[in-house]
């Protein structure tokens, strides 16, 4: 019988939290697309909502990561937010040739702070 995976390593919560954050981003992006397609929602106002979508995704990812870690919620949440921002920004750079600028710094800061906030809540709600 195979031994269970080591869930106490520091990488497992980060990877799981980042995965959940990216899944949340996909779900919110589909929702935003549906709003654009079927309502009077204007594409010009999407920039303002983009920060909210990233914040929600990082918040959920940080929450998930810290629940798995069981301790250091702000640490695991903040790192998950930074990893999430890195993945999103790297994907934008490689796929869309997006440049790095003040927008990049804002997205990274929003993701790190939201991930840390989600981590604080998640570690306090974790099963100990």
C-alpha positions in Angstrom: 0.0 0.0 0.0 1.4 3.4 -1.0 2.1 6.0 1.7 -0.1 9.0 1.6 1.2 12.2 0.2 2.9 14.5 2.7 0.3 17.3 3.1 2.5 19.0 5.7 5.1 20.2 3.2 5.0 23.9 2.6 4.5 23.5 -1.2 1.2 21.5 -1.0 -0.9 24.4 0.5 0.6 26.9 -1.9 0.0 24.8 -5.0 -3.5 23.8 -3.9 -4.4 27.4 -3.0 -3.1 28.7 -6.4 -5.1 26.0 -8.2 -8.3 27.1 -6.4 -7.5 30.7 -7.1 -7.0 30.0 -10.9 -10.3 28.0 -10.9 -12.0 30.9 -9.2 -10.5 33.2 -11.9 -11.9 31.0 -14.6 -15.4 31.0 -13.1 -15.4 34.8 -12.6 -14.1 35.3 -16.1 -16.9 33.2 -17.5 -19.4 35.2 -15.4 -18.0 38.5 -16.7 -18.2 37.2 -20.3 -21.8 36.3 -19.8 -22.5 39.7 -18.3 -20.9 41.4 -21.4 -22.8 39.2 -23.8 -26.3 39.3 -22.3 -26.6 42.6 -20.4 -25.9 46.2 -20.9 -22.6 45.8 -19.2 -19.9 47.8 -21.1 -16.5 46.5 -21.9 -15.0 49.9 -20.9 -16.0 49.3 -17.3 -14.4 45.9 -17.2 -11.0 47.4 -16.1 -12.5 48.4 -12.8 -14.0 45.0 -12.2 -10.8 43.2 -13.1 -9.2 44.1 -9.8 -12.2 42.8 -8.0 -12.0 39.5 -9.9 -8.3 39.1 -9.0 -9.0 40.0 -5.4 -11.7 37.4 -5.1 -9.6 34.8 -6.7 -6.6 35.5 -4.5 -8.8 35.7 -1.4 -10.3 32.3 -2.1 -6.8 30.8 -2.9 -5.4 32.2 0.3 -8.3 30.8 2.3 -7.8 27.4 0.7 -4.0 27.4 1.3 -4.2 28.4 4.9 -6.9 25.8 5.7 -4.6 23.2 4.4 -1.6 24.5 6.2 -3.4 24.9 9.6 -1.0 27.7 10.7 0.7 30.9 9.5 -2.5 32.0 7.6 -1.3 35.4 6.4 2.0 33.9 5.3 0.6 31.1 3.3 -2.3 33.3 2.0 0.1 36.1 1.0 2.5 33.7 -0.7 -0.4 32.1 -2.5 -1.6 35.5 -3.7 1.9 36.3 -5.0 2.2 33.0 -6.8 -1.3 33.5 -8.3 -0.3 37.0 -9.5 3.0 35.7 -10.9 1.1 33.0 -12.9 -1.5 35.4 -14.2 1.0 38.1 -15.1 3.4 35.6 -16.7 0.5 34.1 -18.7 -0.5 37.6 -19.9 3.1 38.4 -20.8 3.7 35.1 -22.8 0.3 34.8 -24.4 -0.7 38.4 -25.1 2.6 40.1 -25.0 1.3 42.3 -22.2 3.9 44.7 -20.8 4.8 45.2 -17.1 4.0 48.5 -15.5 2.0 50.1 -12.8 -0.9 47.8 -13.6 1.3 44.8 -12.9 2.3 46.2 -9.5 -1.3 46.9 -8.6 -2.5 43.4 -9.5 0.4 41.9 -7.5 -0.3 44.1 -4.5 -4.1 43.4 -4.6 -3.5 39.6 -5.0 -0.9 39.5 -2.1 -3.1 41.5 0.3 -6.3 39.6 -0.6 -4.5 36.3 -0.3 -3.2 37.2 3.1 -6.7 38.3 4.2 -8.1 35.0 3.0 -5.3 33.2 4.8 -6.1 34.9 8.1 -9.7 33.8 7.8 -8.9 30.4 6.5 -6.5 29.5 9.3 -9.0 30.5 11.9 -11.6 28.3 10.4 -9.3 25.4 9.8 -9.9 22.1 11.6 -7.2 21.6 14.2 
